[in-house]
C-alpha cells in the first residue's frame, strides 16, 4: 500500500505479510522523502514486501498486488526501462531466490498488497 502526503511533501508505503490462512505474520511502514508517482510508490511497496519476506526466511511467496502496471512488469522477462524498472529488476532478483514465487493482480477497492507465505 502506498500514499502521498502533500502536507509534508513525502510519500509512504506499508506492507503486511500473511500466511496462507490470512493470519498476520509481519508488517512494516516506511516514510519516503518526496512525493513519488503512484507507480513508483506501488513498486516500492512491492519491493519492500518481497525483501521483507526474503529477510524473514520465507521460501514460497504468493504476491497479490493492486497495481496492474507493477504486477505486469514483474511478470515480464524482458528489461523494463520505465520509471519502475529498477524496482522490477530487484523484485525479480529476490523472486528467483524463493523456492516458489508467483505474482498476480487483484482488483480491489482499496490498494493493499498481500504477501502470503505458504
Secondary structure per residue as TSV (DSSP state, phi and psi in degrees):
chain	resnum	aa	ss	phi	psi
A	1	X	-	360.0	144.0
A	2	X	E	-138.3	159.9
A	3	X	E	-153.0	153.9
A	4	X	E	-116.4	133.8
A	5	X	E	-116.7	101.2
A	6	X	T	-67.8	-26.9
A	7	X	T	-63.9	-31.9
A	8	X	T	-112.0	-0.6
A	9	X	T	65.6	35.7
A	10	X	E	-134.6	172.7
A	11	X	E	-128.9	171.3
A	12	X	E	-153.8	155.1
A	13	X	E	-131.6	151.7
A	14	X	E	-142.0	141.1
A	15	X	E	-133.6	150.6
A	16	X	E	-131.2	129.9
A	17	X	E	-105.3	131.7
A	18	X	E	-128.7	157.1
A	19	X	E	-85.6	-178.1
A	20	X	T	-64.9	-14.5
A	21	X	T	-96.8	0.7
A	22	X	-	88.6	6.0
A	23	X	-	-79.4	140.7
A	24	X	E	-63.1	132.1
A	25	X	E	-112.4	-43.7
A	26	X	E	-164.9	164.7
A	27	X	E	-164.8	163.2
A	28	X	E	-162.9	161.3
A	29	X	E	-135.1	149.6
A	30	X	E	-132.6	137.9
A	31	X	E	-95.6	129.1
A	32	X	E	-111.4	142.4
A	33	X	E	-77.9	131.3
A	34	X	S	93.7	158.2
A	35	X	-	-95.2	104.0
A	36	X	-	-87.7	161.1
A	37	X	-	-70.3	161.4
A	38	X	H	-58.3	-42.9
A	39	X	H	-64.8	-40.5
A	40	X	H	-64.2	-41.3
A	41	X	H	-64.9	-44.8
A	42	X	H	-63.3	-41.0
A	43	X	H	-66.3	-40.4
A	44	X	H	-63.6	-42.9
A	45	X	H	-62.5	-41.8
A	46	X	H	-63.6	-46.8
A	47	X	H	-59.2	-43.0
A	48	X	H	-61.3	-42.8
A	49	X	H	-64.3	-44.9
A	50	X	H	-67.5	-42.6
A	51	X	H	-61.8	-43.0
A	52	X	H	-62.6	-44.0
A	53	X	H	-58.3	-41.3
A	54	X	H	-65.4	-46.5
A	55	X	H	-63.9	-29.0
A	56	X	T	-86.0	-1.7
A	57	X	T	84.7	18.3
A	58	X	-	-71.0	147.7
A	59	X	-	-122.3	-13.3
A	60	X	E	-125.6	120.1
A	61	X	E	-125.1	132.8
A	62	X	E	-118.6	111.3
A	63	X	E	-101.5	121.6
A	64	X	E	-112.8	115.3
A	65	X	E	-112.9	150.6
A	66	X	S	-90.9	-8.4
A	67	X	-	-106.2	112.4
A	68	X	H	-63.8	-35.9
A	69	X	H	-59.0	-46.9
A	70	X	H	-70.2	-47.6
A	71	X	H	-64.3	-39.7
A	72	X	H	-62.6	-41.8
A	73	X	H	-63.9	-39.8
A	74	X	H	-65.6	-35.7
A	75	X	H	-75.8	-17.9
A	76	X	-	-76.5	150.4
A	77	X	-	-99.0	-13.2
A	78	X	S	-90.3	163.5
A	79	X	-	-60.5	144.7
A	80	X	-	-112.9	114.7
A	81	X	-	-102.5	16.3
A	82	X	S	-78.6	-178.2
A	83	X	T	-63.6	-18.7
A	84	X	T	-104.4	5.4
A	85	X	H	-55.3	-40.0
A	86	X	H	-63.1	-43.2
A	87	X	H	-64.4	-42.7
A	88	X	H	-58.2	-45.7
A	89	X	H	-61.0	-42.3
A	90	X	H	-66.9	-41.3
A	91	X	H	-63.3	-44.2
A	92	X	H	-63.5	-38.5
A	93	X	H	-63.7	-46.9
A	94	X	H	-61.9	-42.5
A	95	X	H	-56.6	-37.9
A	96	X	H	-71.2	-14.5
A	97	X	H	-86.5	-11.5
A	98	X	S	-86.8	153.7
A	99	X	S	-63.1	-38.9
A	100	X	E	-142.9	132.1
A	101	X	E	-145.2	118.5
A	102	X	E	-132.2	150.1
A	103	X	E	-129.9	132.1
A	104	X	E	-142.6	152.3
A	105	X	E	-92.5	129.1
A	106	X	-	-119.8	116.0
A	107	X	-	-76.2	124.1
A	108	X	-	-137.1	157.8
A	109	X	S	-69.9	-36.6
A	110	X	S	-109.3	148.6
A	111	X	-	-88.6	97.4
A	112	X	-	-127.3	134.4
A	113	X	-	-96.6	135.0
A	114	X	E	-120.7	123.9
A	115	X	E	-113.7	115.1
A	116	X	E	-107.7	130.5
A	117	X	E	-99.3	119.3
A	118	X	-	-93.2	360.0
